[in-house]
Amino acid sequence: MAVELSASRILAAGAAVGPVLGIDTGSSTASVGIVADGRIRASRAQGLRSHCAGLPELVEDVLSSAGISLPDLRAIAVALGPG
């Protein structure tokens, strides 16, 4: 059975959960975003030489842009990859 993964379906499902931090570091570009209230509240992508060194600043920037603090998060979603 195929499951449709559309942006609108994912955002709608996340609306009931609360703020979710998404992180993808599967390439040389790190992407971080906050989904809350059924919409993308903030996102940022940046090419980094070291994800380990640059990721904390990206997360802080996105949290600040969304007006959300770390304890407000209900979940953290991490992409597995590449491949």
C-alpha positions as CSV (number, residue, x, y, z in Angstrom):
1,M,0.0,0.0,0.0
2,A,1.5,3.3,-1.1
3,V,1.4,6.3,1.3
4,E,1.2,9.8,-0.1
5,L,3.8,12.1,1.4
6,S,2.7,15.5,0.4
7,A,3.7,18.7,2.1
8,S,0.2,19.7,3.0
9,R,-0.5,16.2,4.5
10,I,2.7,16.3,6.6
11,L,2.0,19.9,7.8
12,A,-1.6,19.0,8.8
13,A,-0.4,16.0,10.7
14,G,2.2,18.0,12.5
15,A,-0.3,20.7,13.5
16,A,-1.7,18.5,16.3
17,V,1.7,17.6,17.6
18,G,3.2,21.0,18.4
19,P,6.5,22.5,17.3
20,V,8.8,20.1,15.6
21,L,12.5,20.8,14.8
22,G,13.6,19.1,11.5
23,I,17.3,18.5,10.7
24,D,18.8,17.2,7.5
25,T,22.6,16.9,7.2
26,G,22.7,14.3,4.5
27,S,24.8,16.4,2.2
28,S,27.2,19.3,2.4
29,T,24.2,21.6,3.0
30,A,22.7,21.5,6.4
31,S,19.0,22.2,6.5
32,V,17.0,23.0,9.7
33,G,13.4,24.0,10.1
34,I,10.5,24.4,12.5
35,V,7.0,23.2,11.8
36,A,4.2,24.4,14.1
37,D,0.5,25.1,13.8
38,G,0.4,23.4,10.4
39,R,2.9,25.6,8.7
40,I,6.6,26.1,8.3
41,R,7.5,28.7,10.9
42,A,11.2,29.1,10.0
43,S,13.8,27.4,7.9
44,R,17.4,27.8,7.0
45,A,19.9,25.9,4.8
46,Q,23.6,26.5,4.7
47,G,26.6,24.8,3.2
48,L,28.9,23.8,6.0
49,R,32.4,22.3,6.1
50,S,31.6,20.8,9.5
51,H,28.0,20.1,10.4
52,C,29.1,19.4,14.0
53,A,30.6,22.9,14.3
54,G,27.8,24.8,12.4
55,L,24.6,23.0,13.4
56,P,24.2,24.5,16.8
57,E,24.2,28.1,15.4
58,L,21.7,27.0,12.6
59,V,19.3,25.5,15.2
60,E,19.5,28.6,17.4
61,D,18.8,30.9,14.4
62,V,15.8,28.9,13.4
63,L,14.4,28.7,16.9
64,S,14.8,32.4,17.4
65,S,13.2,33.2,14.0
66,A,10.2,31.0,14.9
67,G,9.9,32.6,18.4
68,I,10.3,29.1,20.0
69,S,12.7,28.0,22.7
70,L,14.2,24.5,22.9
71,P,11.9,23.4,25.8
72,D,8.9,24.3,23.6
73,L,9.7,21.6,21.1
74,R,7.5,18.5,21.1
75,A,9.7,16.5,18.8
76,I,12.9,16.5,16.7
77,A,12.9,14.9,13.3
78,V,16.2,13.9,11.7
79,A,16.6,12.8,8.1
80,L,18.5,9.6,7.5
81,G,20.8,9.7,4.5
82,P,22.1,10.2,2.0
83,G,20.6,7.4,0.1
